[in-house]
Amino acid sequence: MTRPLRSTRKDLFTMKSRYLLCALVFCVSTVMPASAQQFASTGLRSVSTPEPQPGSISGTAMDTNNDIVPGATVVLDDPVYREHRTIVADDNGAFDFDNLRPGSDYHVTISADGLVTWTSPPVAVNPGQFVFLTGAKLEIAGAVSSVTVYSSSEQIAAEQVRIEEHQRVLGFIPNFYVVYDQNPAPLTTRLKFKLALRTTIDPIVFVGAAGLAGMNQAGNRPNYVQGAKGYGQRFGAAYTDSFVNIMIGGAVLPSLLHQDPRYYYQGTGTAKSRALHALSSPFICKGDNGRWQPNYSSIGGDLATGAIANAYFPSSNRGLGLVFQGTLISTGGRMVNDLLQEFIFRRLTPGARNRIR
């Protein structure tokens, strides 16, 4: 009876062992694949390469005189990915290429009318890098390589006046009394009279006087007669007003008071500062010593024009009213003209864009 009992216990132990072994195998077979799958998934995520961040290239189109070149055509070429982009620089000459793929040497080409096309050296962009392109300066087409050396300040001023005498808005409207240079030489008395006389005999001045006479004829002012005689009188009055104002306000008084009769283009700073500069120009000017001072020449020229007009205007239009009315009209017109000079006329004057500010 004893041996069967031991045999039964042994068999029970063997059966328990087998059950435990089966349970262990089942657990391993169900748990291990999930763990392996999780490990494989985690491993794949850990070794995957993230997408590189794109870069960008920006810059400012300028010429060799450090003037901005608005509206320049800017081209980006990518030899690796065969990418070709073309944009137009904004009013400040700025351009920007974004979303650039790293790993390539880009080339930037800038072109504009009247300027020699400029091409950058290879530009490498790293992931997430912002590259500002420097040295993007276009040479003036047909520029001579020789340099003229002037021995005196008067010679420099004479050359500046020669250039100013060719400044014309839209290519035909005289724009002689504007300075685009940073540090112009002071005008001598001879140059002040030369510039004033050149302005008064320009054909466009006669055309302007003829147009003004026609408007005055239609408005019946001043109180000359109508018909051809009245138109001739109005034309003579309009041209004489212009002649007197230019000669006295642009030559006689500036020579006596040692003041510069020209408008100094600012071109930089905020729009508010530029507008204030333009509006104050009839009242503030630069002296021949380079310092800002009250513009007695401009104000005196306007007053003198109105006073002299009493000599040839009809008696019904004479008096202090003519003097002050003419002064207000001339000063107001000068303020409007200087605003246009500061914000518009420079772009419409061929060659002025390439002058140093």
ABEGO torsion letter per residue (X at the ends): XAAAAAAAAAAAAAAAAAAAAAAAAAAAAAAAAAAAAAAAAAAAAAABBBBBBBBBBBEBBBBAAGBBBBGBBBBBBBAAAGBBBBBBBBAAGBBBBBGBBBGBBBBBBBBBBGBBBBBBBBBBBBBGBBBBBBGBBBBBBGBBABBBBBABAAAAAAAAAAAAAABBBGGABBAAABBABABBBBBBAAAAAAAAAAAAABAAAAAAAAAAAAAAAAAGOBBBBBEAAAAAAAAAAAAAAAAAAAAAAAAAAAAAAGBBABBBBAGBEBAAAAAAAAAAAAABBBBAAGBBBBBAAAAAAAAAAAAAAAAABBAAABEAAAAAAAAAAAAAAAAAAAAAAAAAAAAABBGAAABBX
